[in-house]
Amino acid sequence: MDRPDCDPLLLERTYAQFPLVNRFVSGWRQVYVALIRPALPRNRTGTILDIGCGGGDITRNLFRWATADGFDVRVVGIDPDARAHDYAVRSAAKAGIDPTLLEFRRAASSELVSRGERFDVVVSNHVLHHLGPVELAGVFADTERLARTLAIHSDIRRRRSALVFFGLATLPLDRSSYIRRDGLTSIRRSFTADELSRVVRPEWHVYSPGLYRNLAVWHAPAALP
Ligand SMILES: C[S@@+](CC[C@H](N)C(=O)[O-])C[C@H]1O[C@@H](n2cnc3c(N)ncnc32)[C@H](O)[C@@H]1O
């Protein structure tokens, strides 16, 4: 799906199937409750940035959960891919969400750094395994400059059994989208917990909730309990 010449119909269906896959494998509700909710301010507008938001389903969920919890919050999802950006904008409009509160921008993290933007919480999902060593170091450095309080990069943890289970569970989707093929490639490219611990910067901590997930977490020095 990363190829510029990929089939537009299969790509559209892939974005449409991401919410289903993310709901089962990504565990963002637990991450929101345990880490993000306690880090959001109650006395002013809070801000969340989702780097590499793709079709924007996790961005939308973070906005919904924070709003339902009574936070005055502004959420931004960025992705340099025009097709992902277009899908995310359309989905939020279809859901009737105010674009001044949930905004999607076609941009890379470095562009927001250049503009000096800051957010209370910065997150990403399934971005790390996409990046080469130089880009990876860049995204970690960008994240520290963009996050005021907390940053969380969540990604697949590579295990052989993940290939088996994901391969079987997504068999029915095989011909309808890129989910199965790209998902298996993503699992193969992803990090073990040890590998991720070796590539994060010193102030980051790697946690492995469940069998198939790595979280790289950073607290701004002044925000530490
Ligand atoms: C596998 S997709 C993940 C999409 C979405 N987060 C999800 O979980 O469904 C990875 C995305 O990261 C984006 N990306 C890669 N490097 C980035 C950067 N430096 N800043 C913002 N987005 C980036 C890519 O364009 C791609 O759409």
The ligand as an SDF file (V2000), in Angstrom:
LIG
                    3D

 27 29  0  0  0  0  0  0  0  0999 V2000
    1.6480    1.6970    8.7530 C   0  0  0  0  0  0  0  0  0  0  0  0
    1.1850    3.3460    8.6280 S   0  0  0  0  0  0  0  0  0  0  0  0
    0.3470    3.4830   10.2050 C   0  0  0  0  0  0  0  0  0  0  0  0
   -0.9270    4.2350   10.0770 C   0  0  0  0  0  0  0  0  0  0  0  0
   -1.7320    4.4090   11.3710 C   0  0  0  0  0  0  0  0  0  0  0  0
   -0.9260    5.0040   12.4260 N   0  0  0  0  0  0  0  0  0  0  0  0
   -2.3290    3.0980   11.8330 C   0  0  0  0  0  0  0  0  0  0  0  0
   -1.8660    2.5380   12.8210 O   0  0  0  0  0  0  0  0  0  0  0  0
   -3.2780    2.6180   11.1770 O   0  0  0  0  0  0  0  0  0  0  0  0
    2.6610    4.3340    8.9150 C   0  0  0  0  0  0  0  0  0  0  0  0
    2.4730    5.7820    8.4740 C   0  0  0  0  0  0  0  0  0  0  0  0
    3.5620    6.5770    8.9840 O   0  0  0  0  0  0  0  0  0  0  0  0
    3.7610    7.6660    8.0920 C   0  0  0  0  0  0  0  0  0  0  0  0
    5.0540    8.2950    8.4360 N   0  0  0  0  0  0  0  0  0  0  0  0
    6.2920    7.7850    8.2760 C   0  0  0  0  0  0  0  0  0  0  0  0
    7.2290    8.6720    8.7430 N   0  0  0  0  0  0  0  0  0  0  0  0
    6.5650    9.7600    9.2170 C   0  0  0  0  0  0  0  0  0  0  0  0
    6.9630   11.0200    9.8140 C   0  0  0  0  0  0  0  0  0  0  0  0
    8.2360   11.3510   10.0410 N   0  0  0  0  0  0  0  0  0  0  0  0
    5.9980   11.9010   10.1820 N   0  0  0  0  0  0  0  0  0  0  0  0
    4.7060   11.5930    9.9890 C   0  0  0  0  0  0  0  0  0  0  0  0
    4.2750   10.4300    9.4130 N   0  0  0  0  0  0  0  0  0  0  0  0
    5.1860    9.5330    9.0230 C   0  0  0  0  0  0  0  0  0  0  0  0
    3.6280    6.9900    6.7250 C   0  0  0  0  0  0  0  0  0  0  0  0
    3.3040    7.9160    5.7010 O   0  0  0  0  0  0  0  0  0  0  0  0
    2.4950    5.9720    6.9710 C   0  0  0  0  0  0  0  0  0  0  0  0
    1.2310    6.4450    6.5480 O   0  0  0  0  0  0  0  0  0  0  0  0
  1  2  1  0
  2  3  1  0
  2 10  1  0
  3  4  1  0
  4  5  1  0
  5  6  1  0
  5  7  1  0
  7  8  2  0
  7  9  1  0
 10 11  1  0
 11 12  1  0
 11 26  1  0
 12 13  1  0
 13 14  1  0
 13 24  1  0
 14 15  1  0
 14 23  1  0
 15 16  2  0
 16 17  1  0
 17 18  1  0
 17 23  2  0
 18 19  1  0
 18 20  2  0
 20 21  1  0
 21 22  2  0
 22 23  1  0
 24 25  1  0
 24 26  1  0
 26 27  1  0
M  CHG  2   2   1   9  -1
M  END
$$$$
